[in-house]
Amino acid sequence: MRTSRRLLWPLAVAALLGLTACVSTWQIPSPSSALTALSVAPEVQQALAPAGVLRVGVYLGSPTSLVRDAKTGQSHGVAFELGHALGQQLGVPVQVVEYPRVAEVIEGLKKSEIDMTFTNATAARAKDIAFTPALIQLELGVLVPANSRLQSFADVDRAGVRLGVSQGSSSQGVLGARLKQATVVPVPSLSVAQQMLQRGELDAFATNKGILFELAEKVPGAQVLKDRWGLENLAIAIPKGRESAMPYLRDFTQSLVTRGELQKMATRAGLRGLAQAD
């Protein structure tokens, strides 16, 4: 159990973040044989963790970011575990900063409130933050509640259809421009999306299938439609101006992929919806 003294620093950070994020700090774990030790130059450590703590941005409900086991309360998620693995390699404590939705994680990176996350590497985001090469590709899809008349993505763009998306997400931008008749409804969090689907206030919800399969388990009778309307290319993201650390990050991620550790992170998080070849 953490003492109140250890919680003082995270609480101070939460105050600085305007109480929009939940902050938790982990000390450096014991060395793991699963990780290949990489030498870290001081300038790389300074670039990635300038405060001496690696601040990892996450949002709850996405296996690519953060999920919690309903029975044990144990946390998993690709961003969550990547952050801990990177902190271990850098030799610094890890501070997990939890935001309500992905758009706020991106804003946190832009403002250098956090040091890294794992998210969809879009051209629009790349104007403001720096990405490694993509590590995971996910299908984008649609979840519908029980007894829905929608059978494919082609059915969505009809008058009267209310399609939920995460507020400020790349899905909101893409579908807002692409759909001509359906109403795109920005939703402040995935928990709110769940409630709106259950109350019949949304006819469908669109995002990557990793999130949709997780959400479907919480909405009785809901299903993820089989087709896809696009792809997400997920990568580690860091604030602009820290690109000097990119060669190190590429070596770090390549080591995880080669040793199968990235796949294990995805499996522990229950990540589904990986892109299939056409």
C-alpha positions, -999 to +999 in steps of 0.1 A: +000+000+000+013+034-010+018+059+019+004+094+019+040+107+015+044+089-018+011+103-030+020+139-025+038+143-058+011+127-079-016+148-062+004+180-069+007+170-106-031+164-107-037+199-094-014+213-121-034+193-148-066+211-137-079+179-121-088+165-156-065+135-151-059+108-125-022+103-117-005+072-102+032+066-097+051+033-098+087+029-087+112+011-110+103-026-111+129-053-106+148-061-138+129-084-161+146-111-182+119-105-208+135-072-217+168-068-236+189-042-218+196-012-241+223+013-231+208+047-225+227+079-232+221+107-207+207+129-235+181+102-244+169+099-208+167+137-206+146+138-238+122+111-228+119+118-191+131+154-185+115+155-151+132+123-139+099+105-141+083+090-173+048+103-175+026+080-195-008+092-208-037+067-210-075+066-211-097+039-197-116+015-218-092+008-247-070-023-247-045-002-267-043+022-237-057+010-204-082-016-192-089-030-157-099-065-148-134-063-133-127-090-108-091-083-097-088-046-105-055-053-122-045-029-150-034-038-185-032-020-218-005-016-245+002+020-236+002+012-199+027-017-203+049+000-229+053+029-205+064+006-177+088-013-199+103+020-212+106+034-177+124+002-166+148+006-195+155+043-188+159+036-151+132+061-140+099+058-121+067+057-142+038+080-136+005+070-152-017+099-161-053+088-168-075+111-190-112+107-198-106+103-235-079+100-262-083+136-273-071+149-239-042+125-240-031+141-273-035+176-258-014+164-228+014+155-252+011+188-271+015+207-238+043+183-226+021+174-195+030+138-204+061+122-220+046+094-241+015+074-251+005+048-276-021+059-301-033+062-337-005+079-358-025+102-381-011+128-404-031+155-385-016+145-352+019+142-367+019+180-371+020+184-334+035+152-319+062+128-330+056+091-337+077+059-340+069+036-369+035+019-365+036-012-343+000-024-344-027-020-371-064-022-360-096-023-380-120+006-375-156-006-371-191+000-358-209-014-327-246-017-327-270-025-299-293-055-298-319-059-326-303-031-347-314-027-382-279-018-392-261-047-407-230-031-422-212+002-423-230+011-455-263+011-435-250+038-411-252+068-434-289+072-433-311+100-420-320+096-384-290+074-375-272+087-344-236+075-346-215+080-315-178+088-316-152+097-289-152+135-286-121+150-303-110+116-318-097+110-352-130+090-359-150+122-352-130+141-378-130+114-405-167+103-401-179+139-396-166+147-431-174+113-447-210+108-436-237+130-453-270+119-437-262+102-403-257+124-372-223+121-357-226+125-319-194+133-300-193+115-266-171+126-237-160+091-226-164+054-233-184+049-201-208+076-213-210+058-247-219+026-229-247+043-210-261+061-241-262+028-261-280+011-232-306+040-230-312+039-267-297+074-272-273+061-298-279+038-328-243+029-331-208+037-320-177+039-342-140+036-333-113+009-335-125-027-330-102-031-300-124-007-281-156-019-297-152-056-286-144-043-250-175-021-251-197-049-265-191-070-234-206-042-213-237-036-235-260-067-234-268-079-269-245-055-287-224-067-316-195-055-336-203-054-373-180-076-394-169-051-420-146-021-415-145+015-425-108+021-421-076+013-403-057+027-374-019+026-373-008+027-336+026+039-325+044+054-296+040+091-295+061+117-278+061+155-277+076+175-306+111+186-300+123+153-285+130+135-318+166+130-307+153+100-288+137+084-318+166+061-327+165+047-292+127+043-293+130+024-326+155+000-311+134-004-280+102-012-299+120-035-324+134-055-294+099-059-280+085-070-313+113-094-320+110-111-286+073-113-288+068-090-258+045-066-277+022-094-286+021-105-250+011-070-239-017-070-265-029-105-253-029-095-217-050-065-226-074-087-245-068-067-277-090-078-306-097-064-340-063-066-355-063-058-392-067-088-415-054-089-450-080-082-477 
